[in-house]
Structures are given as structure tokens and as C-alpha cells.
Amino acid sequence: MSADATHPPQVLVVGAGPAGLVAGIALARHGIGVLLVEKRAAISTLSRALVISTRSMEILRAWGLEAAVRAGAANVEPCGWVTPTLASGEGVEIALGFPTAAQAAAVSPTRPAWAAQDHLEPLLLGLLRHYPSAQVRFDAELIGLEQDDDGVTAAVRDRPSAGTQSVRAEFVIGADGAHSAVRELLGIRLEGPDNLAEFHAVQFHAPLTELLGPRRYGLYVITHPDAACVIGRRGPGDRWGCAREWRPGQDRLVDADEHRIAQLIRTAVGVPDLHPRIERTSAFSFAAQLADHYRAGRGFVVGDAAHRMTPRGGTGMNTAIHDAYDLGWKLAWVLRGWAAPALLASYEAERRPVGRHNVERSGDPAGARRTAEEALPHDLHGRVAHHWLRPGDGAVSTLDLLGDGLTLLTADDEAGWAAAAARLDTRAPIVVHAVGAPIATAAGAAPNGAVLLRPDGKLAASWTEPTVPPTADLTGLTPSMRAGS
Ligand SMILES: Cc1cc2nc3c(=O)[nH]c(=O)nc-3n(C[C@H](O)[C@H](O)[C@H](O)COP(=O)(O)OP(=O)(O)OC[C@H]3O[C@@H](n4cnc5c(N)ncnc54)[C@H](O)[C@@H]3O)c2cc1C
């Protein structure tokens, strides 16, 4: 169903940040009618988040966006370097919780990308617009929301004309950021500290790549007493950012003139005759807050609307992407009649603990520093283990076998497996792949058994042999007649 004037949308998505765009794509891939409204005239040009995590890249890879993302990514390890100045040549490497290319190769068909949010967002928008069932409306601000047993009714203001339109949909997703109107209108509250710190950031251009030579990191923590700050790469060229905490009594970077900002950058870089070109300044406050609920009836919150994280750990945008992907496929399944509405309860049950973990990490002053081993389980979050089926060119990962429906991985292609899968009470399509005993076992199957996987790679059921009923958690994966209860 399309989301045009003649067909009301099935899902109204509010906000065209990473969360809203990903939710829209996850729904539209299933042909669900989506209307995405965004109050800005266009997507944001602020670079903001700098690193796309392993799991986020797996989702983007499955959607065919990996090459386009890498084209705008810096060729660096997603680690940091602590140094007095960029020119000093002395320093210590620190882990930021993201795997290096070598570490990622052991667990994933892809790896993190050091790419700025304003490179990723246009790619997501382009993909969303490609789906005929999706409609995107800019300059459109949600200002009111009500719900009843059958759906939601939103008041959406057209900002140029100031006219208000009523939009009816079966569900609404609040992807409208930290100050979410949808969250407020649904009566969902944030818990946790606000205004933990005030940070000021500058985006600038300067020829630092040559200066750094082989010290190719994503972030540089500058310890110079007159210019303590964090300098980060914002793309493949010489686009950079410098961020520092503002403390009462200090200069406010956002209010400083270009001469003063350039002086700070020169000191941090350690090159007195450097002439940085200043692109823009911005300020943001640190908060570590979590919504008390992720759902109220037919309304959901995702991304920053559900949790506010400081940039420590680089989890804000990535958690937003994962929330939106999770809710997107679950809502699509319910709307297609593939699953019961009970599946929707698993969105909050599965995603809020991750939100809590990442909020707490971001609130810890030492939260940026984690080893990849510590941080990866929270990023990959229980998806099936990656193994190459055919190494080399044209390689296929176990993750590539996952489709929009259910996937049964078996050790062998004994006919009994298709019959075992067919006995499950589900309307979702099931595709059977015989991958051999080692890979099936690594995916969690008993010796010569089989596992049934959801589209996100999580385990739904596990068999020891085709004729023995499986151990299953099929909550909501069985269909019912009506969505939304
Ligand atoms: C200055 C800054 C620096 C950051 N740095 C980092 C970083 O280094 N690492 C990191 O991981 N994260 C960082 N973040 C956080 C990261 O940008 C967010 O976590 C991420 O954008 C969350 O995505 P989202 O889609 O949930 O929300 P957003 O990106 O905030 O998108 C929400 C969208 O909803 C729209 N909207 C709001 N209200 C309405 C309404 N009523 N109607 C219609 N549209 C509406 C907004 O205009 C916006 O486009 C930073 C954020 C800021 C502000």
C-alpha cells in the first residue's frame, strides 16, 4: 500500500534522523505504507556521530549500502590516540570499543566505518525514497497526537503555510529525537540526569592527514594544557572536528571569533602557522536518560526519543539504528499478518536493556574506553555467528542467508527439515539452508540439528532432530487475525 493522498499510511514515522529513516526503510521493504514527516526543510548537515558500528554496517550491507558508506568513510582504525598535540609524534593508542579491521574480520562479514552522520543520512533518505510505499514530507511538524483502538490521529503542521493536516495511521513511531513531541504526547517519561556537561564543537578543514602520516586513527585526544580537546576525523578528506567540554569561567567556543578558534586549533595541532578553514560551530549538552517505556498503545519511541546518550562510546546513533531496525521488521510482520501483535511487546523487552546499558556507559566519564571484546556483545546483541560459506570472491556469510522471513539452518539437506519447519504455526515464509554440520553447530544447532532464525539473526527455535518438537521461543511469531491489540 502506498502512503499517498488516496491511501492513508499504515505507519506514521516522525523525524528524519537515522532512527526515522531506518524505521521507514525496514517497513517499506515489506511494502508497508509509510509516511515520514520531518519538521526541518531538509535533513541535517551537522556531522554529529562519527562511527557506524559493526552491527549497523551489517544492516547497511544487507541493504546494499556498504560501498556507498565506505566511499564517504575515513580509512582509519576506529581507535583513539592520546597525545599532547597532533604534531608531537608521541602518544598512546586507546580502544574505543569498536573492533579493528582484523578483529572485525573474525566476527563479521563487515567492519565499522568512520563516517559522519551527514554522510550516512542522505544515503538512507535516498534508499527510503526508492520504495513506492514510502512518502517523505519535509517542513512537516507533528504537533498533536491521539489514539484509539484502531489507530492514531496526528496533527501535522505544514511549516511554510502554517496550515495543519490530520493524518490517520495504524501506528506511529516517534523518531523525533531528544526533545521528542511524540514521547511527550504518549505520556512516556525520561529517567536519568540531564545537563551533565556542555560541549562545544567546531567543524573545520585543515591539511592534517599528511601531518599525521601513519598515525591513522578516528579520534585524537589532545592533552595540551592550553588546548585540551578531542579532534576527530569527519570523512575521508581533511574535514575535522574539535570538541571540548565548556566549564564556567572558560571561553565559550561557540561564541568565540574565528581568530580565537583558529588559535585553539593551532595549539592543539602543534603547528603555529596552520590556517584552518572553520565550517561551523555547535553546542550540545550531555544527558544520560532512558525512557520509562518504549511503547504506549499504538505509539512507539526509537532512537534519541527513547534514550539520550552522551557521545562517549559512540552508541547514540548506532542504538538508534538498531532500535528502528528491530521495531521496523516487527511492525511489518504484524501488519502483513505474519506475526501476532504480541510480537510488538518484544521491541521494548529486547531493546530497552540495550538502551539502559548504553546510557549508563555514556554517563561514565571513562565510558568511551572499552575493549572490542567488552563492547561487541552489546552491539551484535545475540545475532547468529558469522561464518563464511564460500571464502574468497563472491563470499557468502551466514548473515547473508537471512531473509525477510524465517531462516532454517540445518546441518544436512535431509527432507525431514522442510517438513519440521512446515509444522510450525507461522505464516512467515521459511527458507531452509543446509550449511553443513560445523556451520550449523556454530550457529547454535545441536549436532545434526537445526536452528530457526528471525530476520535479525536471533534464535527463534532449535531442533535436535526433525521429528522431535523444537525448543522454541515463538512468542508473537504465530499469527492472529488483528493487529494492534
Ligand atoms: C552536536 C551533536 C554531536 C553528536 N555527536 C555524536 C557522536 O559523536 N557520536 C554519537 O554516537 N552520537 C552523537 N550525537 C548523537 C547522535 O547524533 C544521535 O544519537 C542520533 O542523531 C540519534 O538519531 P535519531 O534519529 O534518534 O534522532 P535525531 O537525529 O535527533 O533526529 C530526530 C529528527 O526528528 C525531527 N523532529 C523533531 N521533532 C519533530 C516533530 N515534532 N515533527 C517532525 N519532525 C521532528 C528533527 O528535526 C530531527 O531531524 C551527537 C548529537 C549532537 C546534537
The ligand as an SDF file (V2000), in Angstrom:
LIG
                    3D

 53 58  0  0  0  0  0  0  0  0999 V2000
   26.1710   18.1330   18.2670 C   0  0  0  0  0  0  0  0  0  0  0  0
   25.9460   16.6560   18.3830 C   0  0  0  0  0  0  0  0  0  0  0  0
   27.0360   15.8030   18.3550 C   0  0  0  0  0  0  0  0  0  0  0  0
   26.8490   14.4370   18.4550 C   0  0  0  0  0  0  0  0  0  0  0  0
   27.9300   13.6100   18.4190 N   0  0  0  0  0  0  0  0  0  0  0  0
   27.7450   12.2780   18.4870 C   0  0  0  0  0  0  0  0  0  0  0  0
   28.8260   11.3870   18.4340 C   0  0  0  0  0  0  0  0  0  0  0  0
   29.9740   11.8060   18.3380 O   0  0  0  0  0  0  0  0  0  0  0  0
   28.5840   10.0250   18.4950 N   0  0  0  0  0  0  0  0  0  0  0  0
   27.2910    9.5320   18.6030 C   0  0  0  0  0  0  0  0  0  0  0  0
   27.0820    8.3080   18.6180 O   0  0  0  0  0  0  0  0  0  0  0  0
   26.2570   10.3620   18.6760 N   0  0  0  0  0  0  0  0  0  0  0  0
   26.4470   11.7040   18.6170 C   0  0  0  0  0  0  0  0  0  0  0  0
   25.3940   12.5270   18.6840 N   0  0  0  0  0  0  0  0  0  0  0  0
   24.0960   11.9150   18.8660 C   0  0  0  0  0  0  0  0  0  0  0  0
   23.5250   11.4220   17.5620 C   0  0  0  0  0  0  0  0  0  0  0  0
   23.5650   12.4600   16.6260 O   0  0  0  0  0  0  0  0  0  0  0  0
   22.1050   10.9490   17.8440 C   0  0  0  0  0  0  0  0  0  0  0  0
   22.1730    9.8850   18.7760 O   0  0  0  0  0  0  0  0  0  0  0  0
   21.3720   10.4970   16.6070 C   0  0  0  0  0  0  0  0  0  0  0  0
   21.1820   11.5630   15.7050 O   0  0  0  0  0  0  0  0  0  0  0  0
   20.0230    9.9240   17.0090 C   0  0  0  0  0  0  0  0  0  0  0  0
   19.2200    9.7490   15.8800 O   0  0  0  0  0  0  0  0  0  0  0  0
   17.6540    9.9530   15.9680 P   0  0  0  0  0  0  0  0  0  0  0  0
   17.1660    9.6720   14.5930 O   0  0  0  0  0  0  0  0  0  0  0  0
   17.1080    9.2030   17.1090 O   0  0  0  0  0  0  0  0  0  0  0  0
   17.4330   11.4980   16.3260 O   0  0  0  0  0  0  0  0  0  0  0  0
   17.8150   12.8030   15.5270 P   0  0  0  0  0  0  0  0  0  0  0  0
   18.9980   12.5950   14.6680 O   0  0  0  0  0  0  0  0  0  0  0  0
   17.8620   13.8970   16.5250 O   0  0  0  0  0  0  0  0  0  0  0  0
   16.5880   13.0320   14.5340 O   0  0  0  0  0  0  0  0  0  0  0  0
   15.3360   13.4740   15.0020 C   0  0  0  0  0  0  0  0  0  0  0  0
   14.6510   14.2280   13.8740 C   0  0  0  0  0  0  0  0  0  0  0  0
   13.3070   14.4920   14.2510 O   0  0  0  0  0  0  0  0  0  0  0  0
   12.9600   15.7800   13.8100 C   0  0  0  0  0  0  0  0  0  0  0  0
   11.8350   16.2590   14.6390 N   0  0  0  0  0  0  0  0  0  0  0  0
   11.8670   16.6140   15.9360 C   0  0  0  0  0  0  0  0  0  0  0  0
   10.6350   16.9320   16.3690 N   0  0  0  0  0  0  0  0  0  0  0  0
    9.7960   16.7640   15.3140 C   0  0  0  0  0  0  0  0  0  0  0  0
    8.3960   16.9430   15.1350 C   0  0  0  0  0  0  0  0  0  0  0  0
    7.5960   17.3320   16.1490 N   0  0  0  0  0  0  0  0  0  0  0  0
    7.8560   16.7100   13.9180 N   0  0  0  0  0  0  0  0  0  0  0  0
    8.6540   16.2920   12.8710 C   0  0  0  0  0  0  0  0  0  0  0  0
    9.9950   16.1190   12.9980 N   0  0  0  0  0  0  0  0  0  0  0  0
   10.5540   16.3370   14.2010 C   0  0  0  0  0  0  0  0  0  0  0  0
   14.2340   16.5860   13.9940 C   0  0  0  0  0  0  0  0  0  0  0  0
   14.2380   17.7600   13.1980 O   0  0  0  0  0  0  0  0  0  0  0  0
   15.2930   15.5750   13.5880 C   0  0  0  0  0  0  0  0  0  0  0  0
   15.6140   15.6830   12.2090 O   0  0  0  0  0  0  0  0  0  0  0  0
   25.5520   13.8990   18.6050 C   0  0  0  0  0  0  0  0  0  0  0  0
   24.4570   14.7560   18.6420 C   0  0  0  0  0  0  0  0  0  0  0  0
   24.6470   16.1200   18.5380 C   0  0  0  0  0  0  0  0  0  0  0  0
   23.4410   17.0150   18.5920 C   0  0  0  0  0  0  0  0  0  0  0  0
  1  2  1  0
  2  3  1  0
  2 52  2  0
  3  4  2  0
  4  5  1  0
  4 50  1  0
  5  6  2  0
  6  7  1  0
  6 13  1  0
  7  8  2  0
  7  9  1  0
  9 10  1  0
 10 11  2  0
 10 12  1  0
 12 13  2  0
 13 14  1  0
 14 15  1  0
 14 50  1  0
 15 16  1  0
 16 17  1  0
 16 18  1  0
 18 19  1  0
 18 20  1  0
 20 21  1  0
 20 22  1  0
 22 23  1  0
 23 24  1  0
 24 25  2  0
 24 26  1  0
 24 27  1  0
 27 28  1  0
 28 29  2  0
 28 30  1  0
 28 31  1  0
 31 32  1  0
 32 33  1  0
 33 34  1  0
 33 48  1  0
 34 35  1  0
 35 36  1  0
 35 46  1  0
 36 37  1  0
 36 45  1  0
 37 38  2  0
 38 39  1  0
 39 40  1  0
 39 45  2  0
 40 41  1  0
 40 42  2  0
 42 43  1  0
 43 44  2  0
 44 45  1  0
 46 47  1  0
 46 48  1  0
 48 49  1  0
 50 51  2  0
 51 52  1  0
 52 53  1  0
M  END
$$$$
